[in-house]
Amino acid sequence: METLTSGRRGYAAALWALGYGLLGAAWALGTPGFPWGASDPDPDGALSVLAGTTPGFGWWIAAFALLALVAALALARGNAGRAPLYLAWPIAALLILVVPDSRLMMGLAYTPLLLVAPLFGWSLGGATLADAWPWPVLNQLVCVLGGLLLAAAALAHGRGVLGWFTPERGRRAVYVAVAVPLVYCLTRWAWALGIPLGVSPEFLAQGEDGLWLAGAYLATFGAFGGVLTLGLTQRWGEVFPRWIPGLRGRRVPPLLAVIPAGFVSIVVTVAGLTYIRATIAGRFTLDEWGAWLPECFWPIWGAALATATICYLRRRSGH
């Protein structure tokens, strides 16, 4: 059964690689929809590592997808030893952590607000879900999906690495995942209250039109996520609490926690790496540390959350 599951994961990753490779070739041949470069709404190319590319880059995408296809098929067949893993894991890491940027996190954070805004008559400056998820950002989701499919196939092919994810490491990871985003939360809550924590009064004045209220919303969203992270090691993360009507006492389906926690671990890591790249490029100043330094620690948050999530899944599945 395990071999069958591994094969299915490998073939799913291979199907993605084939489709995306054909898409890359189509862009290179002039098909509209190339998601980077001039067609990307990123105004100054400061977010994406592929901002400077043109549709001709589609040939490189096709070649990259071909490598992913070869690795996925080798993993699906399961008879090539460990060699495919040395190709699959770097490709998966590039697709999941390098190709996307911080707009994935912004889309995730603002989607709930945009969904409920019409119920309360909030205009939000006319912003819609289409603004939060333009095609270049949706394409990032497609790339993340490909990376996850390939990583799942690689994980099924070499399960020995899972032995590292013990319950004790899971508990430690949860504490880290709860603590790290609190620094960011404190700065944004302070700004909303008019306190220039980590920034100058002049910088703070730039957000008097409600910008810092949006920041406080994001901070609260992150803090709430931190509270939910505790469920990865608490009983209420395995059995629904008594105060939830209709569900009290029932077992929590593992994927109900694993899918959102896993996705959040990706988007916060990607967002943190975006800030680190911008910091290295000299886009920030030390006297405005509150605007960028807390975000540079987000990859630690993401790694801790991913670790806690895998440990939770192993414990719930009995592996």
N, C-alpha and C positions, 0 to 999 in steps of 0.2 A: 504493500500500500504506500509506503514511504517513497519507493522508487517511482510509482505512478504519479504521486503528488509532485515530486521533483521534475518529472518529465513534463507535466502540465504547466508548471511555472516556467520552465525553460522555453516551451513552445509559445506560451503567451508573450514572453519577452522577445522571442524571435519575430512574432507577428508584429509587435510594436516596432521593432527595428526595421523590418521590411517596409512598413507603411511610412515611417518617418523618413527613411532613406529615399523613398520615391517622392515624398513631399519636398525634400531638399533638392532633388534633381529637378523637380518641376519649377521651383523658385529660380534655380539657376537658368532655366530655359525661358524665363519670362513670365511665369504664372504669378498673378498678384497674390499678396498676402505674406511676403517676407516680413517676419516679425521684428527685425532689428533695423538699425540704421535710420534712414530718413523716415520710415513709416512708424517708428516707435515714438509715442508721445512723450517720452523722457526728454525734457526740454534741452538739457545741455550734455546729455550722454554721461552723466555722473554716476548712474546707477548700474547699468549693465556692462559686463566685461566685453560684450559683443556689439557695443554701441557703434563702433566705427566700421562695421562690416557692410557689405553691399549684397544684393541678390546673388552675385557670383559665388559668394561663400557657400551657397547651397551645395556645390560640388564637394566641399569639405564635409558638410553635414552628411551627404550621401556616403562618403568614405568612412566617416565615423560610425554611421549606422551599420555599414557592412561589417566592421569589426565587432559591433555589438551583436549582430546577427550570428556571426561565426561563434562567438562566445556562448550565446544563448543556446544554439543548436548543440554545441558540445556538452553543455550542462544538461540539456534535455535528454541526451542519449546516455549520459552518465558513465561512459566507458573511456574517458580520456584522462583519468587521473585528476590531479590537482591543477594541472596547467591552465584550464579555462578560468580558474579563480583569479589568477594573476592578471587576466585581461578584464574579467567581468567587474571586479571590485573597483578598479580605477575609473572605468567608464560609468559605473553607477554613481560613484562619488561626484564626478563631473556633472552628471545630469541632475543630481539632487541638490548639490551644494554650490556649484560654480555658475552654471548657466542662469539660474533664477536670481532675483534681487529682492530688495526690501519691499517692493510693491506687493509681493505675495502676502506679507504680513498686514500691510495696510488694507488690502482687499478683504482678508479674513476678519480683521478687527472692525471694519466699517460696515460689513454686510448686515449684521444684526440691526445696527442703527438705521440703515437705509430701508430695511424691511418694515420696521415699526414706525418710521417717520410719518408715512401717510396717515396712520391711525391717529396721530396726535396733531396733524396739520403742520408738521415741521417742514420747512422748505429745504434746509441744509444747502442753501445757495444753488438750488436746482440740481444738485448731484443725484445721480441714479446708479443702479447696479452696473449699468453699462460703463459708467465712468470709473467705477472701482475695478471692473474686470474687462478692460479693452482686450482686443485680440493678442497683442504682445504679452500681456500678463497671463491670459488663458493659455497661451503657448508654453509659458513657463510651467503651468500645471501639467501640460502634456509631457514635457520633458521630465518632470518629477515622477510622473506615472511610469515612464519608461525606465527610469533609474530604479524605482521601487520593484518593478517586475524583475529586472535583472538581479537586483540584490536578493530578492526572495528566492530566485532560482539558485544563486550562488550559496545562500544560506542553507538551502535544502541539500545541496551537493556536499557541503562541508560543515556538518553540524557540530563538529568538535569545539568550535569557538563559543558555542552557547554555554559551555561549562563555566565560563568566566562570570556569567550573570547570575549570581547567587542572591538569595533573599537579603542577606546582610548588606551587600553592595547596593541592592535596590533601595533599602531604607536610607542609606547615606546619600544616595543620589537624589532622593526625594527632598531631603533637607536642603541640599544645594539648589535644587530647582525651585524651591520656594523662596530661598533667601536672595538669590542673585537679582531677580527683577525688582526687588523692593527698593533698590537705590534709584532706579529709573522712576518708580512710582513716587518716591518722595520728592524728586525734583519737579515732576509734573503737577503734583498736588500743591506744592509750594508756589509754583508759578500761577496756578489758578487762584490762589489766595493773595497774590500780589507780592510774594516773597521772592526776591531774585537769587535763589539758591543755585550757585554755580554759574551764574550769568550776570551781566551788568544791568543796571536799571534801564539803560537805553535798549538793550536787547529785550527786556521784559515788556517795554512799552510797545514793541512791535506786535504783540499779541493781544492788545486791548480790545480788538474787534471780535473776540470770542475764540481766537485760535487756541488759547491755553485751556479753555473749557473742553475743547476737543482733545487736547493733550491729557487732561484729567480723566476724560472718558477712557482713553487708551490705557492710562495707568490703572484705572479701576478694573478694566477688562483683564489686564495682566494679573492684578492681585487676585481677582476672582478665579482665574486660571490656576494660580498658585494654591488656593484653597482646594480646588478640585484635584490638584496633584497629590494632596495628602491621601486621597482615596486609594491611591495605588498601593498603600501599605496599611490602610485601615479596614475594619470590618465592613463599613458602609460602602467600600469599593467592591465588595464581593456579594453583599446582601443588601437589598434596598431597605432603607430605614423605615421605621413604623409610621412616620408622619407623611409618607407618600401614598395617597389613596390608590387602591387597585394594584399596587406593586409591592406593598409592605411585606417583608419576609421572603420575597422571591430572590433567586440568585441573579446577580447582575451579569448579563452576557459579556464575556471578556472583551469582545470586539467593540462594545459600546464605550469602553474606556480606552482601548488600544488605538482605535482609528483616530479619534480627535487628538489624543495625547501624542501619537506618532506624527501626525500632520503638524501640530503646533511645534514639536521639537525641530522639525525641518524648517519651518518658516522663521522661527526666532534665530536659528543658526544662520540661515541665509541673510537675514536682516543684519545680524551682527557682523558677518563677514563683509557686507556692503559698507558698513560704517568703518570697519578696519581698513578697507581699501581706500576709502575717502580720507581717513586719517593719515595713512602713509603718503597719499598724494598731496598732503599739505592743505586740505580744504578747511581745516578747523584751526582755532587758536586756543592756547592753553587757558586764557582768562575766561573763555566761554565753555569750560569743561563740562558743565551740566548739560549742554546741548548734544554732546557726542560720547563722552567717556563712559557713561552707564551702558550705552548700547554696545560698546566694544567688548563687554563681558557676556553678551548674549550667546555666543557660541558655547560658553561654559554651561549656561542655562539649558541650551538645546541638547548638549551632550548628556547632561545629567538627566534631563527629562526622557531622552531616548533610552538611557540605561535603565531608569526606573520602569519604563514601559515594558521593555523586554523582560526584565526580572518579574514583573507582574504577570505577563503572559506565560512565562515558564511556570510560575507557581500555580496559576489557574489551570494550566493544561496538564500539570503533573509531570513535566519533563525536568 
